[in-house]
């Protein structure tokens, strides 16, 4: 064959091969690009950003170079995770457990449906918790609003108990300062009885009960010049009895029982905890900020709260039990608590404020009497006859102290 014919034949052969290769490449390119999604790949090792075409191939997510179709990376689908929460209009940010620092950013959310067809497990666990793209604005509003409401209700319900715990952890000097302010506020209109023999007799009784039970005799007990039959404890060991209570009592043992009941409240920090529950946010923040003056400044509100708020049923019964232990350990006849309750139940002379401490109707008098009778013990007199007479007459000589002269309680 002539050389010219051979050259022509070779050119025709190479043309057919080239045409065949182009057709094949175009077909392969169409096959590769069909169903592919555009994305951005960050390798996590540099600031470089690579545009890629994303395609699900078997159980792999293939990242293909734009134009050429070459596979740059292949990520196992079961190891894919969402890096951030996703809402409508936001791109998907995916990473692989094998390459936690790398990121694949895809704007088309339909990729998730393609991934779940291959690996349905992606629809559970952390993947679903982070994908909120299918949630409507209304549903998100209800979800967020409901969650916020639950948090607010929980906060409102827990703050009184947080205040109670914060108040119980208050430094002793703050607690005493607050108790002194409260006591001064409560007695500002009635004054306190300060007859010296009666005051000394009361101090001896308090010291005897405290020392025989291992407590520091630092309780401050005052007698209010008020006709109501009542007694209550304020924070910091401040205890108040009323003139009406001393005159109503049949013997010193009943007064000793009431006094032991209030000492028990002080030991158990019931008054301080009650203030924390009642004052809530103000007391919590003042205590945590270390502002003792703010805590003391609440005395007016705290005093009214103390007078008009009874302790819980459990707190009253607990204080009764501790009171009986105090009396028994001191060798004092503890039957006075039950007789005091029995007589008050029969008389029903509730001249004190609603919810008064020692006269609280929660728990009921029968329950308190029944418990007292179980723990009571016969013992010695609470004080000598001369001391008892001096205590009963502590307000008789007219020597009272008051911040506002002439203002006294009237029956």
C-alpha positions as CSV (number, residue, x, y, z in Angstrom):
1,X,0.0,0.0,0.0
2,X,1.3,3.4,-0.9
3,X,2.5,5.5,2.1
4,X,-0.1,8.2,1.3
5,X,-2.9,5.7,1.7
6,X,-1.4,4.4,4.9
7,X,-1.1,7.9,6.4
8,X,-4.8,8.6,5.4
9,X,-5.9,5.4,6.9
10,X,-4.0,6.2,10.2
11,X,-5.6,9.6,10.4
12,X,-9.1,8.1,9.9
13,X,-8.4,5.5,12.6
14,X,-7.2,8.1,15.1
15,X,-10.2,10.3,14.3
16,X,-12.6,7.4,15.0
17,X,-10.8,6.6,18.3
18,X,-10.9,10.3,19.4
19,X,-14.6,10.6,18.5
20,X,-15.3,7.4,20.4
21,X,-13.4,8.7,23.5
22,X,-15.2,12.0,23.5
23,X,-18.6,10.3,23.3
24,X,-17.6,7.9,26.1
25,X,-16.3,10.8,28.3
26,X,-19.5,12.8,27.8
27,X,-21.6,9.8,28.7
28,X,-19.4,9.1,31.8
29,X,-19.6,12.8,32.8
30,X,-23.4,12.7,32.5
31,X,-23.5,9.5,34.5
32,X,-21.3,11.1,37.2
33,X,-23.1,14.4,37.4
34,X,-26.6,13.0,37.4
35,X,-28.1,13.5,40.9
36,X,-25.0,15.4,42.2
37,X,-25.2,18.4,44.6
38,X,-22.9,21.3,44.8
39,X,-20.9,21.8,48.1
40,X,-17.9,23.4,49.7
41,X,-15.2,21.3,51.3
42,X,-12.9,22.5,54.1
43,X,-10.1,19.9,54.9
44,X,-9.7,21.2,58.5
45,X,-5.9,21.5,58.1
46,X,-5.8,24.8,56.2
47,X,-8.0,27.7,55.2
48,X,-8.4,26.4,51.7
49,X,-11.9,26.0,50.4
50,X,-12.7,23.5,47.6
51,X,-15.8,23.5,45.5
52,X,-17.0,20.0,45.0
53,X,-19.9,18.0,43.5
54,X,-21.5,15.7,46.1
55,X,-22.8,12.3,45.2
56,X,-24.0,9.3,47.1
57,X,-22.1,6.3,45.8
58,X,-23.1,3.0,47.6
59,X,-22.6,3.7,51.3
60,X,-20.1,6.5,50.6
61,X,-20.5,10.2,50.1
62,X,-18.2,11.0,47.2
63,X,-16.8,14.5,46.8
64,X,-15.9,15.0,43.1
65,X,-13.8,17.7,41.5
66,X,-15.8,20.2,39.5
67,X,-15.6,19.5,35.7
68,X,-13.3,16.5,35.8
69,X,-15.4,14.2,37.9
70,X,-12.4,12.9,39.8
71,X,-13.1,11.7,43.4
72,X,-11.3,13.9,45.8
73,X,-12.6,12.4,49.1
74,X,-14.9,9.6,50.1
75,X,-16.8,9.8,53.4
76,X,-18.6,6.8,55.0
77,X,-22.3,7.8,55.3
78,X,-22.7,6.0,58.7
79,X,-20.0,8.2,60.2
80,X,-21.5,11.5,59.0
81,X,-22.9,14.0,61.6
82,X,-24.4,17.5,61.6
83,X,-22.0,20.0,63.2
84,X,-24.8,22.6,64.0
85,X,-28.5,22.9,64.4
86,X,-30.1,23.5,61.0
87,X,-33.2,25.6,60.2
88,X,-34.8,26.5,56.9
89,X,-32.6,28.7,54.8
90,X,-29.4,27.6,56.5
91,X,-26.9,25.3,54.9
92,X,-26.0,21.8,56.2
93,X,-22.6,21.6,57.9
94,X,-21.5,18.0,58.0
95,X,-18.4,16.3,59.3
96,X,-17.1,12.7,59.5
97,X,-16.1,11.0,62.7
98,X,-12.9,10.1,61.0
99,X,-12.2,13.7,60.1
100,X,-13.9,15.7,62.9
101,X,-12.1,19.0,62.0
102,X,-13.1,18.9,58.3
103,X,-16.4,20.3,57.2
104,X,-18.7,19.8,54.2
105,X,-21.1,22.7,53.6
106,X,-24.2,22.0,51.4
107,X,-27.0,24.3,50.8
108,X,-29.4,21.7,49.3
109,X,-31.3,19.9,52.2
110,X,-32.4,17.2,49.9
111,X,-29.0,15.6,50.5
112,X,-30.3,14.4,53.9
113,X,-33.1,12.4,52.2
114,X,-30.6,10.8,49.9
115,X,-28.4,9.9,52.9
116,X,-31.3,8.4,54.9
117,X,-32.2,6.2,52.0
118,X,-28.8,4.6,52.3
119,X,-28.5,4.7,56.0
120,X,-31.9,5.1,57.8
121,X,-30.1,5.3,61.2
122,X,-29.2,8.9,60.4
123,X,-32.8,9.8,61.2
124,X,-32.3,8.9,64.9
125,X,-30.2,10.2,67.7
126,X,-28.0,13.3,67.4
127,X,-28.7,13.7,63.7
128,X,-32.4,14.2,64.2
129,X,-32.0,16.4,67.3
130,X,-29.9,18.9,65.3
131,X,-32.0,18.9,62.1
132,X,-35.0,21.2,62.5
133,X,-35.4,22.1,58.8
134,X,-38.7,20.4,58.5
135,X,-40.2,22.3,61.5
136,X,-42.5,25.2,60.7
137,X,-42.2,28.6,62.3
138,X,-45.4,28.0,64.3
139,X,-44.2,24.7,65.7
140,X,-40.8,26.2,66.6
141,X,-42.6,29.1,68.4
142,X,-44.7,26.6,70.4
143,X,-41.7,24.5,71.2
144,X,-39.5,27.4,72.3
145,X,-42.4,29.2,74.1
146,X,-43.4,26.0,75.9
147,X,-39.8,25.3,77.0
148,X,-39.5,28.9,78.2
149,X,-42.7,28.7,80.1
150,X,-41.7,25.5,81.8
151,X,-38.4,27.0,82.8
152,X,-40.1,30.1,84.2
153,X,-42.6,28.0,86.2
154,X,-39.8,25.8,87.5
155,X,-37.8,28.9,88.5
156,X,-40.8,30.5,90.3
157,X,-41.5,27.3,92.2
158,X,-37.9,26.7,93.2
159,X,-36.9,30.2,94.2
160,X,-38.6,30.1,97.6
161,X,-36.8,26.9,98.4
162,X,-33.5,28.4,97.1
163,X,-34.2,31.4,99.3
164,X,-34.8,29.0,102.3
165,X,-31.4,27.3,101.7
166,X,-29.6,30.5,101.1
167,X,-31.1,32.0,104.3
168,X,-30.1,28.9,106.3
169,X,-26.5,29.3,105.1
170,X,-26.4,33.0,106.2
171,X,-23.5,33.9,108.4
172,X,-24.4,33.9,112.1
173,X,-23.7,37.7,112.6
174,X,-26.1,38.5,109.7
175,X,-28.8,36.2,111.1
176,X,-28.5,37.9,114.5
177,X,-28.6,41.4,113.0
178,X,-31.7,40.5,111.0
179,X,-33.3,39.0,114.1
180,X,-32.6,42.1,116.2
181,X,-34.2,44.3,113.5
182,X,-37.2,42.1,113.3
183,X,-37.6,42.0,117.1
184,X,-37.3,45.8,117.3
185,X,-39.9,46.2,114.6
186,X,-42.4,43.8,116.2
187,X,-42.1,45.4,119.7
188,X,-42.0,49.0,118.5
189,X,-45.7,49.6,119.3
190,X,-46.0,47.5,122.4
191,X,-42.7,47.9,124.2
192,X,-41.0,45.3,126.3
193,X,-41.3,44.6,130.0
194,X,-38.0,45.2,131.8
195,X,-38.7,44.8,135.5
196,X,-35.3,43.6,136.8
197,X,-36.4,40.7,139.1
198,X,-38.6,39.2,136.4
199,X,-35.9,39.7,133.7
200,X,-33.3,38.0,135.9
201,X,-35.7,35.1,136.7
202,X,-36.3,34.6,132.9
203,X,-32.6,34.7,132.2
204,X,-31.9,32.0,134.8
205,X,-34.6,29.7,133.2
206,X,-33.2,30.3,129.7
207,X,-29.6,29.6,130.9
208,X,-30.7,26.4,132.7
209,X,-32.5,25.0,129.6
210,X,-29.6,25.9,127.3
211,X,-26.7,24.8,129.4
212,X,-28.2,21.4,130.4
213,X,-28.7,20.6,126.7
214,X,-25.2,21.7,125.6
215,X,-26.3,24.9,123.8
216,X,-24.7,28.3,124.2
217,X,-26.9,30.4,126.5
218,X,-27.0,33.2,124.0
219,X,-30.7,33.2,123.3
220,X,-32.3,36.7,123.7
221,X,-35.7,36.3,125.3
222,X,-37.9,39.3,125.7
223,X,-41.4,39.8,127.1
224,X,-43.7,42.0,125.0
225,X,-46.1,44.2,126.8
226,X,-49.0,42.8,124.8
227,X,-52.2,41.1,126.1
228,X,-52.4,38.5,123.3
229,X,-51.5,34.9,124.3
230,X,-48.5,34.2,122.1
231,X,-44.8,33.4,121.7
232,X,-42.6,33.3,118.6
233,X,-39.0,33.1,117.6
234,X,-37.2,35.4,115.2
235,X,-33.8,34.6,113.4
236,X,-30.6,34.7,115.4
237,X,-32.0,33.3,118.7
238,X,-34.4,36.2,119.2
239,X,-37.4,34.9,121.2
240,X,-40.5,36.8,122.4
241,X,-43.1,35.9,125.0
242,X,-46.1,38.1,125.6
243,X,-47.5,39.5,128.9
244,X,-50.8,37.7,128.0
245,X,-49.0,34.3,127.8
246,X,-47.4,34.8,131.3
247,X,-50.7,35.7,132.9
248,X,-52.5,32.8,131.1
249,X,-50.1,30.1,132.2
250,X,-51.1,28.1,135.2
251,X,-47.5,27.4,136.3
252,X,-43.9,27.9,135.4
253,X,-43.7,24.5,133.7
254,X,-46.1,25.7,131.0
255,X,-44.0,28.8,130.3
256,X,-40.9,26.7,130.3
257,X,-42.5,24.3,127.7
258,X,-43.5,27.2,125.4
259,X,-40.0,28.7,125.8
260,X,-38.4,25.3,125.0
261,X,-40.6,25.1,121.9
262,X,-39.3,28.5,120.6
263,X,-35.7,27.5,121.5
264,X,-36.2,24.4,119.3
265,X,-37.4,26.6,116.4
266,X,-34.3,28.7,116.8
267,X,-32.0,25.6,116.9
268,X,-33.6,24.2,113.8
269,X,-33.4,27.6,112.0
270,X,-37.1,27.5,111.3
271,X,-37.6,31.3,111.5
272,X,-34.7,31.9,109.2
273,X,-35.9,29.4,106.7
274,X,-39.4,30.8,106.9
275,X,-38.0,34.3,106.1
276,X,-36.1,32.9,103.1
277,X,-39.2,31.2,101.7
278,X,-41.3,34.4,102.3
279,X,-38.9,37.0,101.0
280,X,-37.7,34.9,98.1
281,X,-35.7,36.7,95.5
282,X,-34.8,39.7,97.7
283,X,-33.3,37.7,100.5
284,X,-31.5,35.3,98.1
285,X,-29.8,38.1,96.2
286,X,-29.0,40.2,99.3
287,X,-27.4,37.2,101.0
288,X,-25.4,36.1,97.9
289,X,-24.1,39.7,97.3
290,X,-22.9,39.9,100.9
291,X,-25.0,43.0,101.7
292,X,-25.8,42.6,105.4
293,X,-27.5,46.0,105.5
294,X,-30.0,45.0,102.8
295,X,-30.8,41.8,104.7
296,X,-31.3,43.8,107.9
297,X,-33.4,46.4,105.9
298,X,-36.0,43.8,105.3
299,X,-36.9,43.7,109.0
300,X,-40.2,45.4,108.6
301,X,-41.5,43.1,105.9
302,X,-40.0,40.1,107.7
303,X,-41.6,41.0,111.0
304,X,-45.0,41.1,109.5
305,X,-44.4,37.9,107.7
306,X,-43.3,36.2,111.0
307,X,-46.4,37.4,112.8
308,X,-48.8,36.3,110.1
309,X,-47.3,33.1,108.8
310,X,-47.3,29.8,110.8
311,X,-44.7,27.1,110.4
312,X,-45.5,23.9,108.6
313,X,-47.2,21.0,110.3
314,X,-43.9,19.1,110.3
315,X,-41.9,22.0,111.7
316,X,-44.4,22.5,114.6
317,X,-44.4,18.8,115.5
318,X,-40.6,18.7,115.2
319,X,-40.3,21.7,117.5
320,X,-42.6,20.1,120.0
321,X,-40.5,16.9,120.1
322,X,-37.2,18.9,120.5
323,X,-38.9,21.0,123.3
324,X,-39.8,17.9,125.2
325,X,-36.2,16.6,124.9
326,X,-34.9,20.0,126.1
327,X,-37.1,19.9,129.2
328,X,-36.4,16.2,129.9
329,X,-32.6,16.7,129.6
330,X,-32.8,19.7,131.9
331,X,-34.8,17.7,134.5
332,X,-37.8,20.0,134.2
333,X,-41.3,18.6,134.4
334,X,-42.3,18.4,130.7
335,X,-46.0,17.8,131.2
336,X,-46.7,21.5,130.9
337,X,-46.7,21.4,127.1
338,X,-49.7,19.1,126.9
339,X,-51.6,20.9,129.6
340,X,-51.0,24.2,127.9
341,X,-52.3,22.9,124.6
342,X,-55.3,21.2,126.3
343,X,-56.4,24.4,128.1
344,X,-55.9,26.6,125.0
345,X,-58.0,24.1,122.9
346,X,-60.8,24.3,125.4
347,X,-60.7,28.1,125.8
348,X,-60.2,28.9,122.1
349,X,-58.8,32.3,123.2
350,X,-57.1,33.2,120.0
351,X,-56.4,36.9,120.5
352,X,-53.1,36.9,118.7
353,X,-52.6,37.5,114.9
354,X,-53.9,34.9,112.5
355,X,-51.3,32.1,112.1
356,X,-49.5,32.9,115.3
357,X,-46.7,30.5,116.1
358,X,-47.4,28.7,119.3
359,X,-51.2,28.9,118.7
360,X,-51.0,27.6,115.2
361,X,-53.9,25.2,114.3
362,X,-51.7,23.3,111.9
363,X,-51.1,20.7,113.2
364,X,-54.2,20.4,115.4
365,X,-54.1,20.6,119.1
366,X,-55.2,17.0,119.6
367,X,-52.2,15.8,117.5
368,X,-49.8,17.9,119.4
369,X,-51.3,16.9,122.8
370,X,-51.1,13.2,121.8
371,X,-47.4,13.5,120.8
372,X,-46.6,15.5,124.0
373,X,-48.1,12.8,126.2
374,X,-45.9,10.2,124.6
375,X,-42.6,12.0,125.3
376,X,-43.4,14.0,128.5
377,X,-41.7,13.1,131.7
378,X,-42.3,14.1,135.4
379,X,-39.6,16.2,136.8
380,X,-38.7,19.2,139.0
381,X,-40.2,22.6,138.9
382,X,-39.0,24.9,136.2
383,X,-38.1,27.7,138.6
384,X,-38.3,28.6,142.2
385,X,-41.6,30.1,143.5
386,X,-40.1,33.5,144.0
387,X,-38.7,33.5,140.4
388,X,-42.1,32.5,139.0
389,X,-43.8,35.3,140.9
390,X,-41.2,37.8,139.7
391,X,-41.7,36.6,136.1
392,X,-45.5,36.9,136.2
393,X,-45.1,40.4,137.5
394,X,-42.4,41.5,135.0
395,X,-44.8,44.1,133.5
396,X,-46.6,45.1,136.7
397,X,-44.5,48.1,137.8
398,X,-45.1,49.9,134.5
399,X,-41.5,50.0,133.5
400,X,-41.6,49.3,129.8
401,X,-39.4,50.3,126.9
402,X,-41.1,51.4,123.7
403,X,-40.0,53.4,120.6
404,X,-43.4,55.0,120.6
405,X,-44.6,55.9,124.1
406,X,-48.3,55.3,124.9
407,X,-48.9,52.7,122.3
408,X,-49.8,49.4,123.9
409,X,-51.7,46.3,122.9
410,X,-55.4,46.3,123.9
411,X,-57.5,43.2,124.2
